Amino acid sequence: MEVLPKNVYSNFMQSTAHPFVKWAGGKTQLLPEIRKHYPHRIKKYCEPFVGGGAVLFDVLQKCRPEEVLINDVNEELINTYLQIKTDCNLLIEQLSELQQDYKSQSLEKNKILFYEKRLRYNELKINRNDAENLEKAALFIFLNKTCFNGLYRVNKRGEFNVPFNNAKNPLICDEENLRACSELLQNVQMKTGDYSDCKDFIDSETFVYLDPPYRPLTQTSAFTSYSENKGVPAKAVGLSALRSRSFRRNLWLLWNFGATIPHAEII
């Protein structure tokens, strides 16, 4: 695959869809640099660590790949992607109600509301009832917009435990963006699990963007509770594993790994 010249994307219109949640390590501000490394044409796209999806939504809008697979070890994040894809109208209804409730009362009462909704969200996580996935997705977005710094952290029991952020007027229901995201996600395949589960999708036509959890710079900056799934800890993930024989199929690989500048190579 051929890399586009640096100025090819300069005339593109601004993206109308962007990440629907704030996510640690999000790449929105790095998109101008990342775009410089896009292949000339993207037929298939795979993102094994999708997170907030800044690069995903950029690729979907600017490159229009025919086949797309996203994956993340965080089940609740992928569930939210799925609900936006399949039940966007109902999701917007629930988020609109949450936003109306939040805006109609004092900050003190909103703090109580936050902890009530956090408790309900954790109950839904434990119940694992598919019939409640839509409500769980709405609460996932609500908590992201109203918790401290948009973090997603769980304790050893798998319970979300980030505190309230005291936001006065958060945008809980961004209807326009949710509908734009939903439209783009219609042909996107979604998986939850280890990044290696993507290997069967990847072939020589696939552009793969890898943005694994980062190696902490200090002990106090370590963040290891991204998911209760202990099989893929949220710490440094050996890039050599991602570049193992199962991935050696002459594919175009773009990766960020503990650095601000992306690295592109053909494997």
N, C-alpha and C positions, 0 to 999 in steps of 0.2 A: 504494500500500500504506500502511496505517495503522500508526503506531508504538504499541506497547502502553504503557499507563501504567507509571510507574516501579515500582509495587509488585506488578505482575501476576505476576512470576516468583518472588516471595518465598516462596510456599508449595510450590514444586516440591521434590521429594525430591532429595537429593544425587545427583550423577551417579555411575553405577556404572562407566562406562567413561571413561578419561582417556588422555592421550598415552602411548604405549608406549615412547617414547624421550624423553630430555631434549633440548631443541632451543633453539638460540640465538634469543632474541626470542620465546620461548613466551608465550602469553597467558593461561595458567591463572589467575594472580592478578588479571588484569584482567576476568575473565568477569562479575563482578557489574555492572561499568560497561558492558561491551559489550552485555549482555542488555537493557539499557534501550533500546537502539536497534533491537532485533529488530522486524520487521513483525508485524502482528497475526496473519497466517497466512503460512506459507512453503510454497508449492507446489513450487517448484524452488529449488535452492541450488547455488551455484557458488563454489569457492575456488581461484583461479588460482595462489596461492602457499601451498600447504597446510601445508608445514613439519610440525611436530609434531602439528597437528590439534586443538588445544585447543578452538577455536571449532567446528570440524567436529563433534567428538563431542558437544559441548554442544547444537548445533542438531539433530543426529540424535536425541538422546534427548528433548529438550524440545519440538521442533516437528514431528518426523516428516514431513519433506518427501517428496513422491512421487518426485521425480527429483533426483539429486545428481551433480555432476561435480567431481572434484578434479584438480589439476594441480600439478606441480613440475618444475623443471629438473633436479633431482637424481634420476637414474635409479635409484640404489640405494635411495633412500627410497621411491619409488613401487613398486619391486619388493617391498619389505618390506610395504607396505600390501597389495599383491596376494597375497603368500603368507599373510598373516594372514587375508585374506578366503577364500582357496581351499584352503589346506593347514594350517589352524591346529593340528590334532592332531599332524601330523608336525613342525611347527615347535616345538611345545611339547616334544616328545620330544628334539629336538636341543638346545634350550636347557636342558632339565633335565639332560642329560648334561654340558653345559658348566658348569652351576652346581655339580653334584656334584664335578666335577674341581677346580673352583676352591676349593670349601670344604674339600676333603680334603687340601690341601697348604699349605705355608708361603707367606708373602708373596713371598719370594725366588723360589720356584718359579713362583708365579703371574705374576710379572713376565716370566719366560721364556715361560710359556704365552701371555701377552698378545701378545708379539712374534711368536711362532709363528703365532698365529691372525691377527694383522695381516698377516703375510706371505702366508698362505693366502688371506685375503680379497682382497688385491691381485692375486694370481694369478687368482682367479675373476673379478675385474673385467676383467682383460686378456683372459681366455679368452672371455668373453661367450657361454658355453654355457648355453642355456636349461635344460638338464637339471640344472644346478648352482645354479639360482636360489634353491631352498629353503635350501641350505647357506649361500649368500651372505647371505640374509636373516637367518639365525640368527647369523652372524658379525657382521652389521651391528648387531644388537641387543646382542650380547655386547660388542663394542668400544665402543658407546655407553655401556654401563653401567660399563666398566672403564677408559675413557680419561680424560684430563684434562678436567674440567669438561663432559663430554658434548659436546665440540666435534666438528664434522665439517669436516675440512680436507683438501684434496688438494694435491699438488705439481704441477709443470708436466707430469709424466707421467701425472697422474690417479691417483696412488697416495695412499691414505689415510696420513697421517703424524703423527697426534696421539699423544703419548706416554702411557705408563701412568700411572694416577692413584693407585696404591698403596692402593686401597680394600680394607678388611679383609673386609667382608661385604656386597657389593652384591647386590641382588635382580636376578639375571640372568633368571630365568624367573618372571614374574608371571602365572601360569596363569589366574587368575580374570579379570584385566584383559584378557589376550589373547583369551579366549573372549568376553568382553563386546564388545570391539572387533570381533571377527570377525562376530558376529551383526549389529552395526550396519552393517557394510560390505557386506553381501550385495547390496544394490541400488545400490551406489555405482559410478559409472563412473570410470575412472582414466586419466589421460594423463600423458605425460612430454614436456616441451618448453616452448616459449615461451608466456607467458600469453595472447598473442593467439590461440592455437589454440582457446581456449575460446569465442570470439565466436559461433560457430554454435550453441552450446548456449543462449546467453543470449537471453532475450526479455522481454516485459513482465511475465511471471509470475515472473521470477527474482530472488532475493535474492543479491547478490554481495558477498562479504567479501574485501577486498583487504588483504594484509599483506606488501607487497614488502620486499625487503632494505633496510636503513636506510642513510642517509647517515652516514658516520663522523663523530663529533664532533671527533676529532683524527686526525692521521696515524698515530699509534701504535695507535689503536683500529680502524683500517680492517681489514676482514676480507673479502678478495676471492677466496678459494679455496673457496667453497662447493661448486663443481662445476667439472669440467674443461671444461664447455661454455662457450666464450668468447662465445657469442652472447648470453647473458644474464648479464653480470657481476654478482657479488654486491655491488653498491654502489647508490647512489641510482638508482632507476628513475623516469623522468619520469611523474608521475601524469597529465599531460596526454595522454600516449599511451593510458593506460587509459581516459580519458574522451573518446576520439576518436570520430569518426562511427560507427565500427563498433560502439561500445558505447552509442550514443545511441538507446535503445529504450524510454524511459520505465521504466527498471528501478530497483529500490531498491539503492543502493550504500552499503556501510559500509566505511570504510577507516581503517587506521592507517598513518601515514607520518612516521616520525621523531618521534613524539609519543606520550605515554602515554594521552591521551584520544582515543577514537575519534570519527570524524566521519561523520555520516549525511547523505545527500542523495538526492534523486530526480533521475535523469538522463533 
